[in-house]
């Protein structure tokens, strides 16, 4: 649903008033943001890559267990904890 002519005129008047009052803020609002120009697929790929890099960073920072590969069998058997 589009704006009526009256609403368009009011919006233009508000924009002009904002540009006169605070030109720096008005130019920030008028500039397109980089993330708004990207498609959903591109944003998904960036998010996936960021998650991958964060995971690798955590592995590098925390270390990888030194036991070597563990064969998973079903049912998974957890190590027994000895209690006194």
Secondary structure, 3 states (H helix, E strand, C coil): CCCCHHHHHHHHHHHHHHHHHCHHHHHHHHCCCHHHHCCHHHHHHHHHHHHHHHHHHHHHHHCCCCCCCCCCCCCCCCCCCCCC
